Amino acid sequence: MLTIGELAAYAGVTVRAVRHYHAKGLLPEPERDHSGYRRYDAGAVVELLRIRTLAEAGVPLARVRELLQAGEEEFATAVADIDRRLEAEIQERQRHRERIARLSPGDGLALPSEVVGFLDRLRALGVDERIVQAERDGWIPLAARSPGRVAEWIARKQEQIGDPEFTAFYLDLSEALGRGDDDPALVELADRVAAYLTELADERGEEYLGGPAGFEPTFVELMDTLAFDTVPAARRLIELLKQRGWDGWTALRRTPGCHPAPPASS
């Protein structure tokens, strides 16, 4: 016969856990010896191991009680359900491990490989790292919000930067980062970008420039703020573009009833 301490040691639990299972009615109270101490047999070890295994698998104690009283068929069905749940949890944790493993490379944080490839392409083109960071920070919530559409959006971005004139916008903005709000170079950039956007929208349609669609204004504003906080010159550029008939950053759109400002050189 075993003492409560010996029972706990055999089953790999604490004495406190044994008493807790007694209190919950999971483990029957044994007979006591002449000194009033509990004494357990081998059957108690088996029963306690069953309780511990189910509890460690995440089964609520109330359900553990039901399973211990269930017939063989019901118990087998319940164990199969538990196994499927554990398998799903293992797969989910494996996905978390894979995402954690990508933390150190930086761009891999919560980003699909297509986006990482796009960011690498921007770097290869010579785009300033602050602009690349702004792109990266924007893609993180975007990919989390609508992972199924990332491939579609990134394919359009890859197509856009295949246009030398579109790429020139990134490079010009890179050079404008250190300039003041009233720097003529920033104003000239706004002129060129507005003219290019108008031409491209007339040729390909405004939806080609509009960015990810279907998001509420608060989410678009959040995305814009991420970009503006990283690249302050972008906020001033958007102000200048708004005077020239274009507004927005994440969701670029033509401003109704707004007439482009004359070029700075005129």
C-alpha positions, -999 to +999 in steps of 0.1 A: +000+000+000+012+035-008+012+067+011-002+098-006+034+110-012+044+077-028+013+077-050+021+113-062+057+103-069+047+072-089+022+093-110+045+123-115+023+148-098+023+167-065+006+158-033-014+190-037-026+178-071-037+144-056-057+163-029-072+186-056-084+155-076-099+141-044-118+174-038-131+174-074-143+139-071-120+126-098-100+103-076-119+082-050-109+086-014-091+055-003-094+037+030-073+050+059-050+031+081-053+029+119-034+061+122-058+079+099-035+082+069-046+075+033-033+043+018-035+036-020-032+005-041-018+000-076-052+008-091-050+043-077-017+048-096-034+038-128-064+060-122-042+090-113-021+085-144-053+086-165-064+118-148-030+134-153-028+125-189-062+138-198-056+170-178-023+177-194-039+172-228-061+202-220-093+184-211-113+203-185-116+185-152-153+184-155-149+165-188-122+143-172-148+131-147-172+122-175-146+103-195-134+083-165-170+071-161-176+065-198-177+032-216-150+020-239-165+032-271-173+067-258-138+069-242-121+059-275-141+085-295-132+112-270-095+102-271-096+104-309-111+139-307-085+150-282-058+136-305-071+156-335-072+188-314-036+182-302-025+176-338-041+209-349-024+227-320+010+211-329+006+223-365-003+258-353+027+260-329+049+248-357+037+277-378+045+300-349+080+285-347+085+292-384+075+328-380+096+333-349+126+318-368+121+346-393+124+374-367+161+379-370+162+385-407+139+415-402+119+416-434+107+380-427+087+392-397+051+382-405+057+387-442+051+363-471+081+355-493+066+375-522+068+407-501+103+399-490+113+395-526+097+428-535+116+446-507+148+430-518+142+443-553+137+478-540+170+476-523+187+464-554+173+494-573+190+517-548+159+528-529+166+544-496+163+520-467+139+543-449+115+540-478+120+502-479+112+501-441+080+521-447+069+497-474+077+467-451+058+482-421+028+488-443+028+452-457+028+437-422-007+447-412-019+443-448-007+407-450-022+399-416-055+415-426-059+398-460-033+371-465-052+356-495-048+388-516-011+395-510+000+376-542-024+397-563-012+430-548+025+422-548+023+411-585+009+446-594+037+463-573+063+442-591+048+452-625+048+489-614+084+490-604+092+474-637+084+508-653+115+530-651+094+561-646+077+545-616+110+534-602+123+570-607+096+581-583+111+559-555+146+571-563+136+608-564+118+604-531+149+588-517+169+619-526+141+642-512+143+626-477+167+652-464+151+682-480+129+708-463+092+711-470+097+741-493+126+727-512+120+732-550+132+696-557+102+683-537+078+705-556+093+695-589+089+658-578+052+664-571+048+679-606+064+649-622+046+624-601+012+641-607+017+642-644+028+605-645-001+594-623-026+612-646-011+596-677-010+562-661-046+564-648-059+575-682-040+545-698-046+517-672-075+530-651-074+545-617-079+511-600-044+502-612-031+529-589-056+527-561-039+502-539-056+475-519-094+480-520-121+471-496-106+485-464-123+509-441-109+544-439-095+539-404-073+511-416-061+531-446-053+560-423-033+537-400-013+525-431-007+561-442+005+570-407+030+542-407+045+555-439+045+592-429+061+584-395+089+566-413+092+589-443+081+624-432+088+638-467+060+615-480+034+635-460+046+668-477+046+651-511+010+640-506+001+675-497+016+688-529+000+660-549-034+669-534-030+704-549-023+687-582-054+664-583-042+633-564-047+623-527-039+593-505-008+571-501-020+536-494-052+541-514-041+567-541-071+583-558-078+612-581-094+641-562-128+651-577-131+686-589-095+694-582-074+709-610-037+703-611-015+731-599+007+747-626+043+733-627+068+751-604+088+762-634+058+781-650 
